[in-house]
Amino acid sequence: MNDPLRYIEQLAALARKEAPPSVSVSDHVLIRIRNESPVGYRPLAWIAAGSAAIAAGVTAFVVPLIQSMNSPLTAFFQMSLSYIP
């Protein structure tokens, strides 16, 4: 049982000796941000307008349905009117 633990300890000691490579990513990122052109807002505006139109249509369809379901007994009262002579 000591042999596997010693092997892992040796690997850990070797890993501690390694130095990480020095990399400067921030300079490359800042250069890329400066060179890119800004994204237009028109495609997002069209998507937002379409979503608003669909939401308005769904609302116009659903509100009357919700208003007709104001009471669970409404259906029974409407059925009873057809049976009353």
C-alpha positions as CSV (number, residue, x, y, z in Angstrom):
1,M,0.0,0.0,0.0
2,N,3.0,2.3,0.5
3,D,4.2,1.9,-3.1
4,P,1.2,3.6,-4.8
5,L,1.2,6.4,-2.2
6,R,4.9,7.0,-2.7
7,Y,4.4,7.1,-6.5
8,I,1.6,9.7,-6.1
9,E,3.8,11.7,-3.7
10,Q,6.7,11.7,-6.3
11,L,4.3,12.8,-9.0
12,A,3.0,15.6,-6.8
13,A,6.6,16.7,-6.0
14,L,7.4,16.8,-9.7
15,A,4.3,18.7,-10.5
16,R,5.2,21.3,-7.9
17,K,8.6,21.9,-9.5
18,E,7.1,22.8,-12.9
19,A,6.6,26.5,-13.5
20,P,3.5,27.6,-15.4
21,P,4.1,29.3,-18.8
22,S,3.9,33.0,-18.7
23,V,1.1,34.1,-21.1
24,S,-0.3,37.6,-21.5
25,V,-3.8,37.1,-22.8
26,S,-5.2,40.5,-21.8
27,D,-3.2,42.4,-24.5
28,H,-4.5,40.2,-27.2
29,V,-8.1,40.5,-25.9
30,L,-7.9,44.3,-25.8
31,I,-6.5,44.5,-29.3
32,R,-9.3,42.2,-30.6
33,I,-12.0,44.3,-28.8
34,R,-10.6,47.5,-30.3
35,N,-10.4,46.1,-33.8
36,E,-13.9,44.6,-34.0
37,S,-16.8,46.7,-35.3
38,P,-19.8,47.2,-33.1
39,V,-22.7,44.9,-33.6
40,G,-25.8,46.5,-35.1
41,Y,-29.0,46.6,-33.0
42,R,-31.4,46.3,-36.0
43,P,-31.6,42.4,-36.0
44,L,-32.3,42.5,-32.3
45,A,-34.9,45.2,-32.7
46,W,-36.7,43.1,-35.4
47,I,-36.7,40.1,-33.1
48,A,-38.0,42.2,-30.2
49,A,-40.8,43.7,-32.4
50,G,-41.8,40.2,-33.6
51,S,-41.9,38.9,-30.1
52,A,-44.0,41.9,-29.0
53,A,-46.4,41.3,-31.8
54,I,-46.8,37.6,-31.1
55,A,-47.2,38.4,-27.4
56,A,-50.0,40.9,-28.2
57,G,-51.7,38.3,-30.4
58,V,-51.6,35.6,-27.7
59,T,-52.8,38.0,-25.1
60,A,-55.8,39.0,-27.4
61,F,-56.6,35.3,-27.7
62,V,-56.2,34.2,-24.1
63,V,-57.8,37.1,-22.2
64,P,-61.4,36.2,-23.4
65,L,-60.7,32.6,-22.5
66,I,-59.6,33.5,-19.0
67,Q,-62.6,35.8,-18.5
68,S,-65.0,33.0,-19.5
69,M,-63.4,30.8,-16.9
70,N,-64.1,33.1,-14.0
71,S,-66.1,30.4,-12.1
72,P,-65.8,26.7,-12.3
73,L,-69.6,26.4,-12.0
74,T,-70.3,28.6,-15.0
75,A,-70.4,25.5,-17.3
76,F,-73.0,23.8,-15.1
77,F,-75.2,26.9,-15.1
78,Q,-75.1,27.2,-18.8
79,M,-75.9,23.5,-19.2
80,S,-78.8,23.8,-16.8
81,L,-80.4,26.6,-18.9
82,S,-80.7,24.2,-21.8
83,Y,-82.7,21.7,-19.6
84,I,-85.1,24.2,-18.0
85,P,-88.3,24.2,-20.0
